[in-house]
Amino acid sequence: MPPTHTIPNPPPAATFDVLHTLRTTLPPPAAGTEGSLEARIETAMGAVIAYRPADIPEALLAAQIVAADAQAMDCLRSAVAPDADAETTRRCRGQAAAMMRLMQSGLRALQRTQAAREKAEAEMHPAAMERAGYWFHEVSLPAQAAPLVSTKDTAEPVLDPVAEAEHYALIYPDRAALIRAHGGLPPRLTFGPPEPAIIAALVNGASPALRAIAAHPVGSA
């Protein structure tokens, strides 16, 4: 039974990498019945998706978390096997505890990464907060992280488009790479476009961070 789950956010190729990670790191099922391994991988893929990975590194980290949890459960199963002696039980319980610590450490790292990304996205897109009804709860917008520069044409400071573009590329590296590669918005747009000034900076910006966009693999954003 081939796995039917597909990780929604990263590119489709990430699904195959995660499947390979799971196939090579999941312990074999206790019941060696036909299809039991595929059923275990299907369940594991569902767990990976439940962690809501947004890109390939998050998807691979989620796969490691799921695999470590499965290894911990396998060690506990071995610890209570009918033929396990006292030494085997002690050793398997110690291995289970180590794998659980590894799983929990990976989970905390994933949660920190996701929290930082979601905070940055919220600050980058205040319109999304308006659609969610935050204005009615008297919640103020997060302060813009981009530096301000003054111009001679106006007394009001304006946002630096280069800094805004660097911020955008940090949050959406795939989208930024597409825009840079196409010299503007791609013909078949699958995401909301940034401001024109940000697009121009992504295409023409010469800062180290913006030049590095050219080295990012270009795929579907």
Secondary structure, 3 states (H helix, E strand, C coil): CCCCCCCCCCCCHHHHHHHHHHHHHCCCCCCCCCCHHHHHHHHHHHHHHHCCCCCHHHHHHHHHHHHHHHHHHHHHHHHCCCCCCHHHHHHHHHHHHHHHHHHHHHHHHHHHHHHHHHHHHHHHCHHHHHHCCHHHHCCCCCCCCCCEECCCCCCCCEECHHHHHHHHHHHCHHHHHHHHHHCCCCCCCCCCCCCHHHHHHHHHCCCHHHHHHHHCCCCCC
